Amino acid sequence: GTDQATILLNLLEQYRLFSGQAINLQKSAIFFSKNTPQRLRTSICAILNGITVHRSTRYLGLPLGIGRSKRE
């Protein structure tokens, strides 16, 4: 939950300090399971300072929200 979001934010800060490169959270997106409660989603996004939830996010022209069929 929110504890893991805080840990992730700390890891991203450590990455920035060691590499000299920062992750732009304004250009980042997060995906949640449909089972994740809305209140938890909101809390996690608030902790991660600007990460947004996108369903139709694309990378190099391909949709990122591709998943496996549950029938496989």
N, CA, C and O atoms as a Tripos MOL2 file, in Angstrom:
@<TRIPOS>MOLECULE
protein
  288   287    72     0     0
PROTEIN
NO_CHARGES

@<TRIPOS>ATOM
      1 N           0.8230   -1.1840    0.0000 N.3       1 GLY1
      2 CA          0.0000    0.0000    0.0000 C.3       1 GLY1
      3 C           0.8620    1.2410    0.0000 C.2       1 GLY1
      4 O           1.8080    1.3720   -0.7760 O.2       1 GLY1
      5 N           0.5110    2.1400    0.8850 N.am      2 THR2
      6 CA          1.2100    3.4230    0.9150 C.3       2 THR2
      7 C           2.6480    3.2890    1.4100 C.2       2 THR2
      8 O           3.5000    4.1030    1.0540 O.2       2 THR2
      9 N           2.9260    2.2730    2.2250 N.am      3 ASP3
     10 CA          4.3090    2.0470    2.6730 C.3       3 ASP3
     11 C           5.2180    1.7390    1.4870 C.2       3 ASP3
     12 O           6.3350    2.2490    1.4080 O.2       3 ASP3
     13 N           4.7400    0.9070    0.5700 N.am      4 GLN4
     14 CA          5.5350    0.5600   -0.6030 C.3       4 GLN4
     15 C           5.7150    1.7650   -1.5230 C.2       4 GLN4
     16 O           6.7580    1.9000   -2.1620 O.2       4 GLN4
     17 N           4.7160    2.6400   -1.5970 N.am      5 ALA5
     18 CA          4.8380    3.8480   -2.4140 C.3       5 ALA5
     19 C           5.9280    4.7540   -1.8550 C.2       5 ALA5
     20 O           6.6950    5.3510   -2.6110 O.2       5 ALA5
     21 N           5.9940    4.8560   -0.5430 N.am      6 THR6
     22 CA          7.0400    5.6600    0.0960 C.3       6 THR6
     23 C           8.4190    5.0590   -0.1640 C.2       6 THR6
     24 O           9.3750    5.7870   -0.4290 O.2       6 THR6
     25 N           8.5210    3.7530   -0.0880 N.am      7 ILE7
     26 CA          9.7920    3.0740   -0.3780 C.3       7 ILE7
     27 C          10.2000    3.3140   -1.8270 C.2       7 ILE7
     28 O          11.3680    3.5840   -2.1040 O.2       7 ILE7
     29 N           9.2470    3.2190   -2.7540 N.am      8 LEU8
     30 CA          9.5400    3.4650   -4.1670 C.3       8 LEU8
     31 C          10.0410    4.8860   -4.3720 C.2       8 LEU8
     32 O          11.0090    5.1010   -5.1020 O.2       8 LEU8
     33 N           9.3980    5.8500   -3.7410 N.am      9 LEU9
     34 CA          9.8320    7.2410   -3.8640 C.3       9 LEU9
     35 C          11.2570    7.4140   -3.3430 C.2       9 LEU9
     36 O          12.0520    8.1370   -3.9440 O.2       9 LEU9
     37 N          11.5830    6.7610   -2.2370 N.am     10 ASN10
     38 CA         12.9490    6.8190   -1.6950 C.3      10 ASN10
     39 C          13.9510    6.1670   -2.6450 C.2      10 ASN10
     40 O          15.0630    6.6700   -2.8110 O.2      10 ASN10
     41 N          13.5710    5.0610   -3.2640 N.am     11 LEU11
     42 CA         14.4630    4.4040   -4.2350 C.3      11 LEU11
     43 C          14.7150    5.2920   -5.4470 C.2      11 LEU11
     44 O          15.8380    5.3620   -5.9480 O.2      11 LEU11
     45 N          13.6750    5.9660   -5.9170 N.am     12 LEU12
     46 CA         13.8470    6.8760   -7.0520 C.3      12 LEU12
     47 C          14.7760    8.0310   -6.6880 C.2      12 LEU12
     48 O          15.5590    8.4860   -7.5220 O.2      12 LEU12
     49 N          14.6930    8.5020   -5.4530 N.am     13 GLU13
     50 CA         15.5910    9.5660   -4.9890 C.3      13 GLU13
     51 C          17.0290    9.0600   -4.9020 C.2      13 GLU13
     52 O          17.9550    9.7740   -5.2850 O.2      13 GLU13
     53 N          17.2270    7.8500   -4.4090 N.am     14 GLN14
     54 CA         18.5700    7.2680   -4.3570 C.3      14 GLN14
     55 C          19.1330    7.0950   -5.7640 C.2      14 GLN14
     56 O          20.3150    7.3520   -5.9940 O.2      14 GLN14
     57 N          18.3020    6.6650   -6.6980 N.am     15 TYR15
     58 CA         18.7270    6.5350   -8.0960 C.3      15 TYR15
     59 C          19.1980    7.8930   -8.6190 C.2      15 TYR15
     60 O          20.2350    7.9840   -9.2760 O.2      15 TYR15
     61 N          18.4300    8.9480   -8.3240 N.am     16 ARG16
     62 CA         18.7980   10.2900   -8.7760 C.3      16 ARG16
     63 C          20.1450   10.7090   -8.1920 C.2      16 ARG16
     64 O          20.9810   11.2670   -8.9020 O.2      16 ARG16
     65 N          20.3580   10.4450   -6.9120 N.am     17 LEU17
     66 CA         21.6100   10.8400   -6.2650 C.3      17 LEU17
     67 C          22.8120   10.0890   -6.8250 C.2      17 LEU17
     68 O          23.8700   10.6860   -7.0250 O.2      17 LEU17
     69 N          22.6680    8.8010   -7.0800 N.am     18 PHE18
     70 CA         23.7900    7.9940   -7.5640 C.3      18 PHE18
     71 C          24.0660    8.1760   -9.0480 C.2      18 PHE18
     72 O          25.2220    8.1710   -9.4710 O.2      18 PHE18
     73 N          23.0070    8.3360   -9.8420 N.am     19 SER19
     74 CA         23.1970    8.3940  -11.2910 C.3      19 SER19
     75 C          23.2550    9.8130  -11.8360 C.2      19 SER19
     76 O          23.7910   10.0430  -12.9200 O.2      19 SER19
     77 N          22.7090   10.7600  -11.0920 N.am     20 GLY20
     78 CA         22.6290   12.1230  -11.6000 C.3      20 GLY20
     79 C          21.4610   12.3200  -12.5410 C.2      20 GLY20
     80 O          21.3270   13.3850  -13.1450 O.2      20 GLY20
     81 N          20.6170   11.3190  -12.6760 N.am     21 GLN21
     82 CA         19.4470   11.3900  -13.5550 C.3      21 GLN21
     83 C          18.1840   11.2440  -12.7130 C.2      21 GLN21
     84 O          18.0790   10.3480  -11.8750 O.2      21 GLN21
     85 N          17.2410   12.1290  -12.9490 N.am     22 ALA22
     86 CA         15.9940   12.0870  -12.1940 C.3      22 ALA22
     87 C          14.8730   11.5200  -13.0580 C.2      22 ALA22
     88 O          14.8200   11.7570  -14.2650 O.2      22 ALA22
     89 N          13.9980   10.7830  -12.4340 N.am     23 ILE23
     90 CA         12.8020   10.2850  -13.1090 C.3      23 ILE23
     91 C          11.7770   11.4070  -13.0950 C.2      23 ILE23
     92 O          11.4720   11.9500  -12.0330 O.2      23 ILE23
     93 N          11.2460   11.7610  -14.2470 N.am     24 ASN24
     94 CA         10.2330   12.8030  -14.3270 C.3      24 ASN24
     95 C           8.8750   12.1850  -14.0060 C.2      24 ASN24
     96 O           8.2800   11.5060  -14.8430 O.2      24 ASN24
     97 N           8.3930   12.4230  -12.7950 N.am     25 LEU25
     98 CA          7.1230   11.8360  -12.3770 C.3      25 LEU25
     99 C           5.9440   12.4360  -13.1330 C.2      25 LEU25
    100 O           4.8870   11.8120  -13.2250 O.2      25 LEU25
    101 N           6.1170   13.6440  -13.6750 N.am     26 GLN26
    102 CA          5.0430   14.2570  -14.4540 C.3      26 GLN26
    103 C           4.8230   13.5160  -15.7740 C.2      26 GLN26
    104 O           3.7390   13.5840  -16.3530 O.2      26 GLN26
    105 N           5.8460   12.8120  -16.2460 N.am     27 LYS27
    106 CA          5.7350   12.0390  -17.4860 C.3      27 LYS27
    107 C           5.5650   10.5550  -17.2090 C.2      27 LYS27
    108 O           5.5870    9.7410  -18.1330 O.2      27 LYS27
    109 N           5.3970   10.2010  -15.9450 N.am     28 SER28
    110 CA          5.2700    8.8000  -15.5520 C.3      28 SER28
    111 C           3.8110    8.4630  -15.2900 C.2      28 SER28
    112 O           2.9900    9.3420  -15.0270 O.2      28 SER28
    113 N           3.5100    7.1900  -15.3660 N.am     29 ALA29
    114 CA          2.1430    6.7290  -15.1110 C.3      29 ALA29
    115 C           2.2000    5.4920  -14.2360 C.2      29 ALA29
    116 O           3.2180    4.8040  -14.1680 O.2      29 ALA29
    117 N           1.1070    5.2270  -13.5780 N.am     30 ILE30
    118 CA          1.0130    4.0580  -12.7150 C.3      30 ILE30
    119 C          -0.2570    3.3000  -13.0870 C.2      30 ILE30
    120 O          -1.2710    3.8920  -13.4560 O.2      30 ILE30
    121 N          -0.1770    2.0020  -12.9820 N.am     31 PHE31
    122 CA         -1.3160    1.1480  -13.2950 C.3      31 PHE31
    123 C          -1.7180    0.3950  -12.0380 C.2      31 PHE31
    124 O          -0.8630   -0.1060  -11.3080 O.2      31 PHE31
    125 N          -3.0070    0.3160  -11.7880 N.am     32 PHE32
    126 CA         -3.5270   -0.3980  -10.6300 C.3      32 PHE32
    127 C          -4.4090   -1.5480  -11.0810 C.2      32 PHE32
    128 O          -5.0340   -1.4940  -12.1410 O.2      32 PHE32
    129 N          -4.4510   -2.5790  -10.2680 N.am     33 SER33
    130 CA         -5.3970   -3.6650  -10.4680 C.3      33 SER33
    131 C          -6.8030   -3.1050  -10.2880 C.2      33 SER33
    132 O          -7.0060   -2.1490   -9.5380 O.2      33 SER33
    133 N          -7.7590   -3.6940  -10.9680 N.am     34 LYS34
    134 CA         -9.1390   -3.2330  -10.8040 C.3      34 LYS34
    135 C          -9.6420   -3.4950   -9.3830 C.2      34 LYS34
    136 O         -10.6640   -2.9410   -8.9790 O.2      34 LYS34
    137 N          -8.9330   -4.3320   -8.6260 N.am     35 ASN35
    138 CA         -9.3170   -4.6350   -7.2480 C.3      35 ASN35
    139 C          -8.7610   -3.6390   -6.2350 C.2      35 ASN35
    140 O          -9.0700   -3.7290   -5.0470 O.2      35 ASN35
    141 N          -7.9410   -2.6860   -6.6930 N.am     36 THR36
    142 CA         -7.3560   -1.7030   -5.7810 C.3      36 THR36
    143 C          -8.4000   -0.6370   -5.4520 C.2      36 THR36
    144 O          -8.9260    0.0100   -6.3580 O.2      36 THR36
    145 N          -8.7040   -0.4480   -4.1770 N.am     37 PRO37
    146 CA         -9.7090    0.5570   -3.7970 C.3      37 PRO37
    147 C          -9.3020    1.9660   -4.2300 C.2      37 PRO37
    148 O          -8.1180    2.3010   -4.2320 O.2      37 PRO37
    149 N         -10.2790    2.7780   -4.5920 N.am     38 GLN38
    150 CA        -10.0290    4.1380   -5.0640 C.3      38 GLN38
    151 C          -9.2900    4.9700   -4.0220 C.2      38 GLN38
    152 O          -8.4160    5.7610   -4.3750 O.2      38 GLN38
    153 N          -9.6220    4.8070   -2.7630 N.am     39 ARG39
    154 CA         -8.9590    5.5690   -1.6970 C.3      39 ARG39
    155 C          -7.4570    5.2640   -1.6660 C.2      39 ARG39
    156 O          -6.6440    6.1730   -1.4940 O.2      39 ARG39
    157 N          -7.0850    3.9900   -1.8310 N.am     40 LEU40
    158 CA         -5.6730    3.6030   -1.8420 C.3      40 LEU40
    159 C          -4.9780    4.1520   -3.0800 C.2      40 LEU40
    160 O          -3.8410    4.6180   -2.9960 O.2      40 LEU40
    161 N          -5.6470    4.1030   -4.2240 N.am     41 ARG41
    162 CA         -5.0770    4.6730   -5.4580 C.3      41 ARG41
    163 C          -4.7490    6.1490   -5.2690 C.2      41 ARG41
    164 O          -3.6670    6.6090   -5.6330 O.2      41 ARG41
    165 N          -5.6980    6.8810   -4.6960 N.am     42 THR42
    166 CA         -5.5130    8.3140   -4.4750 C.3      42 THR42
    167 C          -4.3500    8.5740   -3.5250 C.2      42 THR42
    168 O          -3.5470    9.4770   -3.7590 O.2      42 THR42
    169 N          -4.2560    7.7920   -2.4600 N.am     43 SER43
    170 CA         -3.1670    7.9560   -1.4850 C.3      43 SER43
    171 C          -1.8080    7.6920   -2.1220 C.2      43 SER43
    172 O          -0.8580    8.4410   -1.8960 O.2      43 SER43
    173 N          -1.7160    6.6330   -2.9130 N.am     44 ILE44
    174 CA         -0.4470    6.2860   -3.5620 C.3      44 ILE44
    175 C          -0.0290    7.3710   -4.5430 C.2      44 ILE44
    176 O           1.1380    7.7630   -4.5710 O.2      44 ILE44
    177 N          -0.9650    7.8620   -5.3480 N.am     45 CYS45
    178 CA         -0.6410    8.9210   -6.3110 C.3      45 CYS45
    179 C          -0.1940   10.1910   -5.5920 C.2      45 CYS45
    180 O           0.6900   10.8960   -6.0780 O.2      45 CYS45
    181 N          -0.7950   10.4900   -4.4430 N.am     46 ALA46
    182 CA         -0.3960   11.6740   -3.6700 C.3      46 ALA46
    183 C           1.0280   11.5150   -3.1440 C.2      46 ALA46
    184 O           1.8070   12.4670   -3.1690 O.2      46 ALA46
    185 N           1.3690   10.3290   -2.6720 N.am     47 ILE47
    186 CA          2.7240   10.0740   -2.1580 C.3      47 ILE47
    187 C           3.7510   10.1930   -3.2760 C.2      47 ILE47
    188 O           4.8510   10.7000   -3.0580 O.2      47 ILE47
    189 N           3.4000    9.7310   -4.4630 N.am     48 LEU48
    190 CA          4.3450    9.7250   -5.5820 C.3      48 LEU48
    191 C           4.3730   11.0460   -6.3450 C.2      48 LEU48
    192 O           4.8740   11.1050   -7.4670 O.2      48 LEU48
    193 N           3.8440   12.0890   -5.7490 N.am     49 ASN49
    194 CA          4.0140   13.4660   -6.2390 C.3      49 ASN49
    195 C           3.8560   13.6540   -7.7420 C.2      49 ASN49
    196 O           4.8240   14.0280   -8.4050 O.2      49 ASN49
    197 N           2.7280   13.4220   -8.2810 N.am     50 GLY50
    198 CA          2.5090   13.7470   -9.6760 C.3      50 GLY50
    199 C           2.3320   12.5740  -10.6020 C.2      50 GLY50
    200 O           1.9330   12.7600  -11.7520 O.2      50 GLY50
    201 N           2.6150   11.3690  -10.1450 N.am     51 ILE51
    202 CA          2.3380   10.2170  -11.0020 C.3      51 ILE51
    203 C           0.8340   10.1260  -11.1760 C.2      51 ILE51
    204 O           0.0760   10.2670  -10.2160 O.2      51 ILE51
    205 N           0.4140    9.8920  -12.3940 N.am     52 THR52
    206 CA         -1.0150    9.8280  -12.6740 C.3      52 THR52
    207 C          -1.4080    8.4370  -13.1380 C.2      52 THR52
    208 O          -0.5680    7.6180  -13.5100 O.2      52 THR52
    209 N          -2.6930    8.2010  -13.1030 N.am     53 VAL53
    210 CA         -3.2400    6.9260  -13.5580 C.3      53 VAL53
    211 C          -3.7040    7.1200  -14.9910 C.2      53 VAL53
    212 O          -4.4980    8.0160  -15.2790 O.2      53 VAL53
    213 N          -3.2110    6.2830  -15.8820 N.am     54 HIS54
    214 CA         -3.6130    6.3480  -17.2860 C.3      54 HIS54
    215 C          -3.9970    4.9680  -17.7580 C.2      54 HIS54
    216 O          -3.3020    3.9910  -17.4800 O.2      54 HIS54
    217 N          -5.0830    4.8870  -18.4600 N.am     55 ARG55
    218 CA         -5.4980    3.6190  -19.0480 C.3      55 ARG55
    219 C          -4.9630    3.4890  -20.4750 C.2      55 ARG55
    220 O          -4.6830    2.3850  -20.9410 O.2      55 ARG55
    221 N          -4.8260    4.6180  -21.1610 N.am     56 SER56
    222 CA         -4.4660    4.5590  -22.5790 C.3      56 SER56
    223 C          -3.0370    5.0310  -22.8350 C.2      56 SER56
    224 O          -2.7310    5.4940  -23.9340 O.2      56 SER56
    225 N          -2.1740    4.9230  -21.8570 N.am     57 THR57
    226 CA         -0.7880    5.3540  -22.0160 C.3      57 THR57
    227 C          -0.0940    4.5020  -23.0760 C.2      57 THR57
    228 O          -0.2890    3.2890  -23.1480 O.2      57 THR57
    229 N           0.7100    5.1610  -23.8860 N.am     58 ARG58
    230 CA          1.4390    4.4660  -24.9490 C.3      58 ARG58
    231 C           2.9320    4.7200  -24.7820 C.2      58 ARG58
    232 O           3.3430    5.7650  -24.2770 O.2      58 ARG58
    233 N           3.7340    3.7540  -25.2100 N.am     59 TYR59
    234 CA          5.1840    3.8980  -25.2300 C.3      59 TYR59
    235 C           5.6530    3.4180  -26.5870 C.2      59 TYR59
    236 O           5.3860    2.2820  -26.9810 O.2      59 TYR59
    237 N           6.3530    4.2830  -27.2990 N.am     60 LEU60
    238 CA          6.8050    3.9900  -28.6620 C.3      60 LEU60
    239 C           5.6410    3.5450  -29.5390 C.2      60 LEU60
    240 O           5.7880    2.6660  -30.3880 O.2      60 LEU60
    241 N           4.4870    4.1640  -29.3230 N.am     61 GLY61
    242 CA          3.3230    3.8920  -30.1560 C.3      61 GLY61
    243 C           2.4990    2.6850  -29.7570 C.2      61 GLY61
    244 O           1.4480    2.4320  -30.3460 O.2      61 GLY61
    245 N           2.9600    1.9360  -28.7660 N.am     62 LEU62
    246 CA          2.2290    0.7360  -28.3500 C.3      62 LEU62
    247 C           1.5490    0.9710  -27.0080 C.2      62 LEU62
    248 O           2.1180    1.6180  -26.1280 O.2      62 LEU62
    249 N           0.3360    0.4490  -26.8440 N.am     63 PRO63
    250 CA         -0.3380    0.6170  -25.5520 C.3      63 PRO63
    251 C           0.3670   -0.1680  -24.4540 C.2      63 PRO63
    252 O           0.7950   -1.3000  -24.6760 O.2      63 PRO63
    253 N           0.4900    0.4290  -23.2700 N.am     64 LEU64
    254 CA          1.1620   -0.2320  -22.1560 C.3      64 LEU64
    255 C           0.2260   -1.1300  -21.3660 C.2      64 LEU64
    256 O           0.6910   -2.0000  -20.6290 O.2      64 LEU64
    257 N          -1.0510   -0.9460  -21.4980 N.am     65 GLY65
    258 CA         -2.0100   -1.6920  -20.7000 C.3      65 GLY65
    259 C          -2.3390   -3.0600  -21.2440 C.2      65 GLY65
    260 O          -3.4370   -3.5630  -21.0080 O.2      65 GLY65
    261 N          -1.4350   -3.6720  -21.9560 N.am     66 ILE66
    262 CA         -1.6870   -4.9920  -22.5250 C.3      66 ILE66
    263 C          -1.4570   -6.0430  -21.4550 C.2      66 ILE66
    264 O          -0.4210   -6.0460  -20.7900 O.2      66 ILE66
    265 N          -2.4070   -6.9200  -21.2930 N.am     67 GLY67
    266 CA         -2.2660   -7.9850  -20.3110 C.3      67 GLY67
    267 C          -2.6260   -9.3170  -20.9300 C.2      67 GLY67
    268 O          -3.1030   -9.3890  -22.0620 O.2      67 GLY67
    269 N          -2.3890  -10.3710  -20.1680 N.am     68 ARG68
    270 CA         -2.7220  -11.7010  -20.6610 C.3      68 ARG68
    271 C          -4.2010  -11.9680  -20.4570 C.2      68 ARG68
    272 O          -4.8240  -11.4370  -19.5370 O.2      68 ARG68
    273 N          -4.7380  -12.7780  -21.3070 N.am     69 SER69
    274 CA         -6.1140  -13.2180  -21.1340 C.3      69 SER69
    275 C          -6.1650  -14.1770  -19.9580 C.2      69 SER69
    276 O          -5.2750  -15.0120  -19.7980 O.2      69 SER69
    277 N          -7.1940  -14.0670  -19.1400 N.am     70 LYS70
    278 CA         -7.3160  -14.9600  -17.9910 C.3      70 LYS70
    279 C          -7.6790  -16.3730  -18.4240 C.2      70 LYS70
    280 O          -7.6270  -17.2960  -17.6110 O.2      70 LYS70
    281 N          -8.0440  -16.5580  -19.6780 N.am     71 ARG71
    282 CA         -8.4000  -17.8890  -20.1760 C.3      71 ARG71
    283 C          -7.1900  -18.6720  -20.6390 C.2      71 ARG71
    284 O          -7.3000  -19.8600  -20.9450 O.2      71 ARG71
    285 N          -6.0340  -18.0260  -20.6960 N.am     72 GLU72
    286 CA         -4.8150  -18.7210  -21.1550 C.3      72 GLU72
    287 C          -4.2900  -19.6680  -20.1110 C.2      72 GLU72
    288 O          -3.2760  -20.3300  -20.3320 O.2      72 GLU72
@<TRIPOS>BOND
     1     1     2 1
     2     2     3 1
     3     3     4 2
     4     3     5 am
     5     5     6 1
     6     6     7 1
     7     7     8 2
     8     7     9 am
     9     9    10 1
    10    10    11 1
    11    11    12 2
    12    11    13 am
    13    13    14 1
    14    14    15 1
    15    15    16 2
    16    15    17 am
    17    17    18 1
    18    18    19 1
    19    19    20 2
    20    19    21 am
    21    21    22 1
    22    22    23 1
    23    23    24 2
    24    23    25 am
    25    25    26 1
    26    26    27 1
    27    27    28 2
    28    27    29 am
    29    29    30 1
    30    30    31 1
    31    31    32 2
    32    31    33 am
    33    33    34 1
    34    34    35 1
    35    35    36 2
    36    35    37 am
    37    37    38 1
    38    38    39 1
    39    39    40 2
    40    39    41 am
    41    41    42 1
    42    42    43 1
    43    43    44 2
    44    43    45 am
    45    45    46 1
    46    46    47 1
    47    47    48 2
    48    47    49 am
    49    49    50 1
    50    50    51 1
    51    51    52 2
    52    51    53 am
    53    53    54 1
    54    54    55 1
    55    55    56 2
    56    55    57 am
    57    57    58 1
    58    58    59 1
    59    59    60 2
    60    59    61 am
    61    61    62 1
    62    62    63 1
    63    63    64 2
    64    63    65 am
    65    65    66 1
    66    66    67 1
    67    67    68 2
    68    67    69 am
    69    69    70 1
    70    70    71 1
    71    71    72 2
    72    71    73 am
    73    73    74 1
    74    74    75 1
    75    75    76 2
    76    75    77 am
    77    77    78 1
    78    78    79 1
    79    79    80 2
    80    79    81 am
    81    81    82 1
    82    82    83 1
    83    83    84 2
    84    83    85 am
    85    85    86 1
    86    86    87 1
    87    87    88 2
    88    87    89 am
    89    89    90 1
    90    90    91 1
    91    91    92 2
    92    91    93 am
    93    93    94 1
    94    94    95 1
    95    95    96 2
    96    95    97 am
    97    97    98 1
    98    98    99 1
    99    99   100 2
   100    99   101 am
   101   101   102 1
   102   102   103 1
   103   103   104 2
   104   103   105 am
   105   105   106 1
   106   106   107 1
   107   107   108 2
   108   107   109 am
   109   109   110 1
   110   110   111 1
   111   111   112 2
   112   111   113 am
   113   113   114 1
   114   114   115 1
   115   115   116 2
   116   115   117 am
   117   117   118 1
   118   118   119 1
   119   119   120 2
   120   119   121 am
   121   121   122 1
   122   122   123 1
   123   123   124 2
   124   123   125 am
   125   125   126 1
   126   126   127 1
   127   127   128 2
   128   127   129 am
   129   129   130 1
   130   130   131 1
   131   131   132 2
   132   131   133 am
   133   133   134 1
   134   134   135 1
   135   135   136 2
   136   135   137 am
   137   137   138 1
   138   138   139 1
   139   139   140 2
   140   139   141 am
   141   141   142 1
   142   142   143 1
   143   143   144 2
   144   143   145 am
   145   145   146 1
   146   146   147 1
   147   147   148 2
   148   147   149 am
   149   149   150 1
   150   150   151 1
   151   151   152 2
   152   151   153 am
   153   153   154 1
   154   154   155 1
   155   155   156 2
   156   155   157 am
   157   157   158 1
   158   158   159 1
   159   159   160 2
   160   159   161 am
   161   161   162 1
   162   162   163 1
   163   163   164 2
   164   163   165 am
   165   165   166 1
   166   166   167 1
   167   167   168 2
   168   167   169 am
   169   169   170 1
   170   170   171 1
   171   171   172 2
   172   171   173 am
   173   173   174 1
   174   174   175 1
   175   175   176 2
   176   175   177 am
   177   177   178 1
   178   178   179 1
   179   179   180 2
   180   179   181 am
   181   181   182 1
   182   182   183 1
   183   183   184 2
   184   183   185 am
   185   185   186 1
   186   186   187 1
   187   187   188 2
   188   187   189 am
   189   189   190 1
   190   190   191 1
   191   191   192 2
   192   191   193 am
   193   193   194 1
   194   194   195 1
   195   195   196 2
   196   195   197 am
   197   197   198 1
   198   198   199 1
   199   199   200 2
   200   199   201 am
   201   201   202 1
   202   202   203 1
   203   203   204 2
   204   203   205 am
   205   205   206 1
   206   206   207 1
   207   207   208 2
   208   207   209 am
   209   209   210 1
   210   210   211 1
   211   211   212 2
   212   211   213 am
   213   213   214 1
   214   214   215 1
   215   215   216 2
   216   215   217 am
   217   217   218 1
   218   218   219 1
   219   219   220 2
   220   219   221 am
   221   221   222 1
   222   222   223 1
   223   223   224 2
   224   223   225 am
   225   225   226 1
   226   226   227 1
   227   227   228 2
   228   227   229 am
   229   229   230 1
   230   230   231 1
   231   231   232 2
   232   231   233 am
   233   233   234 1
   234   234   235 1
   235   235   236 2
   236   235   237 am
   237   237   238 1
   238   238   239 1
   239   239   240 2
   240   239   241 am
   241   241   242 1
   242   242   243 1
   243   243   244 2
   244   243   245 am
   245   245   246 1
   246   246   247 1
   247   247   248 2
   248   247   249 am
   249   249   250 1
   250   250   251 1
   251   251   252 2
   252   251   253 am
   253   253   254 1
   254   254   255 1
   255   255   256 2
   256   255   257 am
   257   257   258 1
   258   258   259 1
   259   259   260 2
   260   259   261 am
   261   261   262 1
   262   262   263 1
   263   263   264 2
   264   263   265 am
   265   265   266 1
   266   266   267 1
   267   267   268 2
   268   267   269 am
   269   269   270 1
   270   270   271 1
   271   271   272 2
   272   271   273 am
   273   273   274 1
   274   274   275 1
   275   275   276 2
   276   275   277 am
   277   277   278 1
   278   278   279 1
   279   279   280 2
   280   279   281 am
   281   281   282 1
   282   282   283 1
   283   283   284 2
   284   283   285 am
   285   285   286 1
   286   286   287 1
   287   287   288 2
@<TRIPOS>SUBSTRUCTURE
     1 GLY1         2 RESIDUE 1 A GLY
     2 THR2         6 RESIDUE 1 A THR
     3 ASP3        10 RESIDUE 1 A ASP
     4 GLN4        14 RESIDUE 1 A GLN
     5 ALA5        18 RESIDUE 1 A ALA
     6 THR6        22 RESIDUE 1 A THR
     7 ILE7        26 RESIDUE 1 A ILE
     8 LEU8        30 RESIDUE 1 A LEU
     9 LEU9        34 RESIDUE 1 A LEU
    10 ASN10       38 RESIDUE 1 A ASN
    11 LEU11       42 RESIDUE 1 A LEU
    12 LEU12       46 RESIDUE 1 A LEU
    13 GLU13       50 RESIDUE 1 A GLU
    14 GLN14       54 RESIDUE 1 A GLN
    15 TYR15       58 RESIDUE 1 A TYR
    16 ARG16       62 RESIDUE 1 A ARG
    17 LEU17       66 RESIDUE 1 A LEU
    18 PHE18       70 RESIDUE 1 A PHE
    19 SER19       74 RESIDUE 1 A SER
    20 GLY20       78 RESIDUE 1 A GLY
    21 GLN21       82 RESIDUE 1 A GLN
    22 ALA22       86 RESIDUE 1 A ALA
    23 ILE23       90 RESIDUE 1 A ILE
    24 ASN24       94 RESIDUE 1 A ASN
    25 LEU25       98 RESIDUE 1 A LEU
    26 GLN26      102 RESIDUE 1 A GLN
    27 LYS27      106 RESIDUE 1 A LYS
    28 SER28      110 RESIDUE 1 A SER
    29 ALA29      114 RESIDUE 1 A ALA
    30 ILE30      118 RESIDUE 1 A ILE
    31 PHE31      122 RESIDUE 1 A PHE
    32 PHE32      126 RESIDUE 1 A PHE
    33 SER33      130 RESIDUE 1 A SER
    34 LYS34      134 RESIDUE 1 A LYS
    35 ASN35      138 RESIDUE 1 A ASN
    36 THR36      142 RESIDUE 1 A THR
    37 PRO37      146 RESIDUE 1 A PRO
    38 GLN38      150 RESIDUE 1 A GLN
    39 ARG39      154 RESIDUE 1 A ARG
    40 LEU40      158 RESIDUE 1 A LEU
    41 ARG41      162 RESIDUE 1 A ARG
    42 THR42      166 RESIDUE 1 A THR
    43 SER43      170 RESIDUE 1 A SER
    44 ILE44      174 RESIDUE 1 A ILE
    45 CYS45      178 RESIDUE 1 A CYS
    46 ALA46      182 RESIDUE 1 A ALA
    47 ILE47      186 RESIDUE 1 A ILE
    48 LEU48      190 RESIDUE 1 A LEU
    49 ASN49      194 RESIDUE 1 A ASN
    50 GLY50      198 RESIDUE 1 A GLY
    51 ILE51      202 RESIDUE 1 A ILE
    52 THR52      206 RESIDUE 1 A THR
    53 VAL53      210 RESIDUE 1 A VAL
    54 HIS54      214 RESIDUE 1 A HIS
    55 ARG55      218 RESIDUE 1 A ARG
    56 SER56      222 RESIDUE 1 A SER
    57 THR57      226 RESIDUE 1 A THR
    58 ARG58      230 RESIDUE 1 A ARG
    59 TYR59      234 RESIDUE 1 A TYR
    60 LEU60      238 RESIDUE 1 A LEU
    61 GLY61      242 RESIDUE 1 A GLY
    62 LEU62      246 RESIDUE 1 A LEU
    63 PRO63      250 RESIDUE 1 A PRO
    64 LEU64      254 RESIDUE 1 A LEU
    65 GLY65      258 RESIDUE 1 A GLY
    66 ILE66      262 RESIDUE 1 A ILE
    67 GLY67      266 RESIDUE 1 A GLY
    68 ARG68      270 RESIDUE 1 A ARG
    69 SER69      274 RESIDUE 1 A SER
    70 LYS70      278 RESIDUE 1 A LYS
    71 ARG71      282 RESIDUE 1 A ARG
    72 GLU72      286 RESIDUE 1 A GLU
